[in-house]
Structure formats: C-alpha cells, structure tokens
Amino acid sequence: MPAVSKGDGMRGLAVFISDIRNCKSKEAEIKRINKELANIRSKFKGDKALDGYSKKKYVCKLLFIFLLGHDIDFGHMEAVNLLSSNKYTEKQIGYLFISVLVNSNSELIRLINNAIKNDLSSRNPTFMCLALHCIANVGSREMAEAFAGEIPRILVAGDTMDSVKQSAALCLLRLYKTSPDLVLMGEWTSRVVHLLNDQHMGVVTAAISLITCLSQKNPDEFKTCVSLAVSRLSRIVSSASTDLQDYTYYFVPAPWLSCKLLRLLQCYPPPEDGAVKGRLVECLETILNKAQEPPKSKKVQHSNAKNAILFEAISLIIHYDSEPNLLVRACNQLGQFLQHRETNLRYLALESMCTLASSEFSHEAVKTHIETVINALKTERDVSVRQRAADLLYAMCDRSNAKQIVAEMLSYLETADYSIREEMVLKVAILAEKYAVDYSWYVDTILNLIRIAGDYVSEEVWYRVIQIVINRDDVQGYAAKTVFEALQAPACHENMVKVGGYILGEFGNLIAGDPRSSPLVQFNLLHSKFHLCSVPTRALLLSAYIKFINLFPETKSTIQEVLRSDSQIRNSDVELQQRAVEYLKLSSIASTDVLATVLEEMPPFPERESSILAKLKKKKGPGAVSVNELEEGKREGGELNGGGERGGDSSAISTPSPSADLLGLRAGPPVTAAAPSAGSLLVDVFSEAGSGSLASYFQFVCKNNGVLFENQLLQIGIKSEYRQNLGRMYLFYGNKTSVQFVTFTTTLNVQAKPVEPLIEGGAQVQQVINIECLTDFSDAPLLNIKFRYGGALQNLTLKLPVTINKFFQPTEMASHDFFQRWKQLSLPQQEAQKIFKANHAMDTEVLKAKLLGLGMALLENVDPNPENFVCAGVIQTKAQQVGSLLRLEPNAQAQMYRLTVRSSKDTVSKRLCELLAEQF
Amino acid sequence: MQFMLLFSRQGKLRLQKWYVPLSDKEKKKITRELVQTVLARKPKMCSFLEWRDLKIVYKRYASLYFCCAIEDQDNELITLEIIHRYVELLDKYFGSVCELDIIFNFEKAYFILDEFLLGGEAQETSKKNVLKAIEQADLLQENFSSQSPHNCLSTP
C-alpha cells in the first residue's frame, strides 16, 4: 500500500471522503458537503495564514467535491498559491486543481502563467513536466500565446531530459490543436522530424503523435518523415519480441508505436523512392504473415496488440489502394476474422471490409464472403455488429448480387432494431433503384418496404418511387396493378395510400379494363382509406379524385357527390376545403377538353441525383462532413435567395392557353398543367427551380452573356462581369408580345435595384444585380419573376447563372509546380472525378475556348499527354481563397471524357466537377 | 482520444479526463448519456460502439468500467490496450488495485494517468518508466514531508 502509507496521507481528506461515502441519501451528502464548504471558506477567509499543508488539503477537498459533480466557485486563488510552493506535493495538487477547474479570470491566468514560466525555467525535470502537463491539460488560447514559442525550443534542445521531451511534444500537440496559428514550427521542423530517430522509444512514441498531426496540415514540410517512419517501422517489425525490453507488450514489440507509425504513413501517398517502398511493402507483408503464426500467448492482450497493428496495416494498404496482392491478402485475413469467436474482431473485420469493398482490386474478394455476412446479419447478438454487417452488405452490393442482398435486408427489416430501421430503409431504397434491371422489381421492393417498415419510409423514398414510375412508361401499368393489390390489405400504411393514390390517379386507366379493378372499384378502394388518413394524404387523395373524373367520366357523379359532402366542402381544414371547392367547380364548369389539359398526365421529372442518397449521406457515412458543409452552403445560398420564394411556388411557367382565364381565378399561385394532381406535395421534391431553366443555366458556366430564358411572352437576356470575388449582372427583360406586362416584379435578395414595374409591348427593361461571393456555394440564387399579362398572373422562377467558377482568378504555373500542387491535394475528399460521354463534338479548339471561359488558366505543355488539358486557378471568396486544379482527359475513341478536379476544399471540387460535366 | 471516463457499476463517476475543451454542462450531459449506454450493454457484447461522431471503447474491470472516446481514424484495439495498461499501472502502484483505492487516492489516479497519456495520446508506454516517474515524485514528497513534519498543525 505505497500511496496511502506515504507521509502526506491527508487524513482530513480521507475522513471527509469516508463521511461522504457513509451518507445514506443525496440530501445527507449535500448537507455534509455544504458543511465542509462553509468550513473551507472560513479557513480561507480567516485571519490566520494557512500553512501549505492545510491549503493543499482544502484545495484537494474542493477538487473532490467538484469531481462529485458539485459547483465550486472559490479556492482558485489558494490553488494558484500552491503552484509557487517549493514543496513538490503542494505544487502537484495546485496544478491538478488548475487543470480540472480552469477559470477564465484574467488576473488568475496571469498568475498561473507566471508560475508555469518559473517551473519551465527551473531546469528541474520533475517541475518542468508538471508545468507541461498543466499546459497540455488546459490547452487554452492564453497558454498557447504564452508558451507556444518556448516549448519547441525545449523539445529539440540537446540537453533536455527524455521525459521532458515527451511531455513537451504532446503539450505542443494540444496547443496546436486549439491554436494552430500560434504554433509555428518553422526552423524546428527538421529537428522535430528527426525525433523519429531518437534512441528513446518513449520520445519517439510521444513525438510521432505531434508529427502526424503536423503532417496532416503541412504534408510537404514534413514529408521527410516518410522514409524515417518506414525504417523505424521496419526495425520494430523485424525485431524479436524481447529486443525492445519494456516496450514489448505481451510479446508484441512496441504495438503503440507501430500503430502510430502506420497511422503517420496514411497521411502520405505511397513512397516514390523504390527502396523505401520496397521496405514498406516488406513490413506490411511481415505483419500479414505474423497474423498467420500461432499466438505466442493465450492472453487477449497479446492478440489485441498484434491485431491492432494488423488492422492499422490494413488501413494503410487500403489507403494506398495500389497493391492488388496486399489488398486481396488483407481481405482474406479479414475473412478469417469474420468467423472469429471474439466479437470485437468480427466487428472490426466487418467495418474494415466495408472500405475494402470500394476498392476495385478487392471488391470481388469481398463479395465472396457474402454468405458469412448475411449470416452475421441474422445471428449476431449485438446490434452494433449487425449494423456493421448491414453496412458491409450495402458496400459490397453490385448488379450481380443486388437481388439477394436487397431480399436479405428486407427480411432483416421485419425484425430489425428500431434504432437502425430508418437507415436500413434508405439503403434498401437506394440499392433497389441503383441496381434495378427491371423496374417491376424496383416497384415491388419499395412497396414491400412500405409494407414492412412504413413508419420509417421517409418522404424522399416515396417521392422517388413516384418520380421513377412517372418517368418510365414500361412500369406504369405494373405499378398501378401492384398498388391496387397492396391497397386491398385491410390495414395498410398511410405511405402506401399516398403512393397508391398518386399512381392510380395518374395511371389507374391502365388497369381499368379489368372488371376487378374498374374505375369505381379503384375509387371506392381509395376512398375507403380516406377517413383514416392525415390531412396531407387526404389532400393528395382529393387531387387523385379530380384526376379520376378526367380519366373516367363515369366516376364523375360519384366523386362530385363526395366532394360536395359537408365533410369535404365545409372541412375545417382550409387546404382540404379549398381543394374540394375548386375541384368541384372545375369538374362542373370546365369542358372535357379543358379538363383534359389541366389534368394532363405528369410530365417526366428531370433526372437528378437521388434525394434519398443525399439523405443517407446526411445521416451517416464517410462523406458526412462534406455533406454538412454542402448543407451549410445551401443555407448561405438561401440567404442570398431571400424571401420564402425558393422555387416553392409552382416553377413551371403558364403559357397563354384556353385555360388561362380559368386559371386566373385562383388567388394563389397559378395552376399549371402539372399542378392540380401534384398538389403542393411533389413540387417539394425539387427544391430547385423549374426544369425549363436548367439547360440554359449550365450553358452559362463557361460564358457570361446570352439569353437566359425565352418563351412566347418573355425573353430574358443576361450580361455579366466578374472580378475577384465581386460580380455584376445585367438582366434584360424583353416583352415579346404587343400587350404590356403590369405589376412586373422580381424577387431576389441580392442588392437588386427594383425593376420597372411595367414593360410596354415590344419594349425591354434592364435590371442590375451586384454580386459578392462570401464563401463557396453550390446552389444558384433563385430569381422569382411575377407579372400580369392580360389579367393572368405569370410566375417564373429561374436559377441565376452565378456559379462558383465565375470567381476564378487564373494561375499560370510550370509543369513541375503543377504536379507538386496536384500531389499536395491528395486527400481523397479533395478530389472529385467524373467520367462521362461527350455531348458535343470533341473539337480541341472548342474545348480550349470553353476551358478559358471557365476562368482558369489553361496550362500548355504541362501534361505529358498532349491530348489532355490541365488548368489552374484560385477561387476568390470573401471568406477564403480556394486553389483548384483541373485535368480533362478526352478519349476520342470512346467519345468519353475523364474529368478530375482537385481543390483545397472538397465542396468546391465536387461542385466544379458537377458543373463541368455538363459542358463537353 | 477525446476523453476517458471511469465509473462504477452503480453509475458513479470515479475519474474523468477531458482532452477537448467542453463546458461543464456538456461534460455532465455526455457522462450521463454514456454511463447509461454502456451500463445497459450485456457482458458478451462487443467493446466498441458508435456514439455521435465518435467511437467508444470500453472495458469492465471488476466493479469499474473504463471508457474512452476516440476519433474515427483511431485504432479501437490499441485503445483497449491503453485501458489495460492503465489498469496495470494502477495495479502495480496500489498493489492489486480496487475501486476504493481510486476513490481515496483519486489525485494519484490522475497523476499516473498524466504520466501515461498526455493530450489524449500515449506519452510513455513502458510500465517501468511511468512507475519510475511516479515513484520519484513520491520520493520528493517523502523528503519534503520528513523535512517539514506537520509543525504547522501543532500551532493553535
């Protein structure tokens, strides 16, 4: 019992702790604590100067009380006093108190920093370590300001004791994490890197954490660490288990250091130097070989330490993604772990295999384990392991096994834990769509999903199935038949009613020939669900009913009867009442032609990235961070768009048609051909502007002037200029008709000067918009235009062609510089790549013109292949500058392009890639 | 590593070490949540779990749970052995450590941890070296205490 028997037992403290432990209730404990606090307060305030021992004891008691979870608002000064005691034990308690109860009182901080400064210069290693520990534990900005300059000196000084070096390295790491701007390595860099060669294993173990963190931020300055790390690793891996004495842990030589070395190497691409690379590959092979050797001990610590290194090595192999042989070996090793009796290993193997599945070299090898993984999904007793199995199934899914995997996931859903159901639903929906060969399978899968886990089917999922059915006429009849059957179940989920209502409203006619699903049967089936549904679903059903009147005139009287009933036409819900009134009126006064025009079949939806995928990314997954940033970009974009106008209103433009007058009756947004059956529901699917403007929007990526929009009434021309992060855009609104447009307004919350409210027939008015790019963004500002033409309100939402590339400053650079920078931007998320088919003729001159129009510098004689194009530029935003490099590789034979963009900011790479893929 | 918590089977927190700046309120919330989550898990379950955007690695030793929060890229198994090495250090220092040792000598538990881990990273993994550092400190303590027997206590 060393500690307790040592001279400073602090009996008072032990008694106090026993008292607390003996308290029978929370109240008793609080009472005892308050008594003690009062006692300590009086001692501290008392006339008698307290000796060091008592001060230490009371400070320690306060600390204990705080750690129990009570607030402490005094005692800081006494603790600070202890720091300057020359008794080690008092100093130590003082530092502990300060580390745990940091106080931002500036006077105190000055005193604390003074005490630390004294100890750092005391040359007493024990005191120095105490001071360094305190800085590392607190890690505040004030401390960084005071000591960030001094600590690197201590770290590399020749006469610093090893233990002090260790503390100094990690202390610096903590300060770097909180205040990277204050920690400047500069002249120390090379000496810090060389700590990897230090004889003392402890110094290397501590220093490497610092080096890894610094390398992540400044890979170029620290790149000499790669060869040092490889040789250090190689020495450890090849050493016998006893060579490293106390750094051997359960027969494994230096496991912590090995893991950290492998981790450091993951900050860099594979070594270019052949010898270094050869040595490293040898190390990795040795580690893989050792996994096959019989264990040197039965202790779990032995296998954990050994496998920790193995998993870290596999991470490195996956990171390099360039050694097919190692990747496949890694996969086989993980395959063995999948059936290991240790749950921990099974969990980690599933997790690690998920990343292996995305490598082209090991994807097939991963797939061979499908049965084991499915079995894990069914039999693992721990939900977190099952979750990993589901993730892996998702990752290994491709066209060849999609049906099997989707079926397994669906059957798992029936019993899945509530916590992971929503995610599972999204995954099934994505896989079903991605790998659908025949769309009837897709429809079946989604309907099954709704049947099994309807509560967890989010809007995105059922919107998506409708989009797909509408866009593919080969599946519409099947979909109608299937939903009709599904709706016959006595209890079906509301989401099923929504999908069913929508699809029968559009395509019910395709199954109406069968007397078992005649129009009236369909209607009665839908209407039997009506009363059990929520308001939005009822609204959707009402829209389906009016569509029925158009599709099947024989249902008209029945449906009008329903619409006319008090429960509809006098419904207390405004939306329902309005729909009932309007639909009733529409059905009774409009001619069949008008009705047919208004209630025409939905036009196909424009193809775009699945909104479900976006949702899954948001929920989880490696890209989670970048998606968050995207979302932020969106929000900022939202401010730019101002108002609530974000394309919420109907985005299609109504053209003058026989129905114009009728539609003008509506007070709200004009009803367009698409609107009635969509209600307000499906418009939400597209948070962006209407499809009409999409093509012309992309057309402006590489040019600044042209016609943005044109229909029978209106032409909008655009002229724009950009400098640095500022831009100015002139919009020209031309009235093509002979009648004037009145109450012409545009809504856009950038400094748009108001536009002339009246445009004479044949005339043109101009509007100027000033633009400032605050930060990078993906969504274009939306411009909402409203005017009256012959009494009818026209409403139009356009994406303004302001894209991130407008803010490019071209950067000229030589070939060498280009490739150096290219390598610097080597983190996977910094790169975005797209391979796509050529949309236009692959004419070199046209391509050059387009790339110049993009705003980057087109660099000649950089790429070894003269067919390829490389560009460089810096995007200027108010917040930051984002350097970007681009490489476009045309393949004339295949009529394909490969486009690669690397930027210092991942969202920018991604966005540029999206924009450009539409251009060539 | 972002933080380490030691708590008993009854959910009483015995040691807390935070390597990232958080408010007291946030710390209490995290502690409450994690203690509850970990205690609810069954014995044979795996020692790792995802929690918020962190990975939790925990292990039970007798009546105490040791629980570490690490970042996405950190290594779970080596963290498990960090916990074990810390337990070994406590065991060696106290001589077959039990929960009571940590309650009554909580300050020692913190000192040992600081010698072993600093800023959330392993500082010294050799058991001998860590214990040597602590013993040296204890020695300093004894010297000082023998120089100054609590004479101040006797003054009224």
Interface residues (C-beta under 8 A of the other chain):
Chain A: M1 P2 A3 V4 K6 G7 D8 A14 I17 R21 D51 G52 Y53 S54 C60 L63 F64 L67 G69 K87 Y88 T89 Q92 I93 L96 V100 T126 C129 L132 H133 A136 N137 G139 S140 S163 Q166 S167 L170 C171 L173 R174 K177 T178 M201 G202 T205 A206 S209 D246 Y247 Y249 A254 P255 W256 L257 C259 K260 R263 Q266 Q301 N304 A305 N307 A308 F311 E312 T343 N344 R346 Y347 L348 R381 D382 S384 V385 Q387 A624
Chain B: L13 Q16 Y19 P21 K28 K42 K44 M45 C46 S47 F48 L49 E50 D53 Q73 N75 E76 L77 I78 L80 E81 I82 H84 R85 Y93 F94 G95 D101 I103 F104 N105 F106 E107 K108 Y110 F111 D114 L118 G119 G120 E121 A122 Q123 E124 T125 S126 K127 K128 N129 A133 Q136 A137 D138 L140 Q141 E142 F144 S145 S146 S148 H150 C152 L153
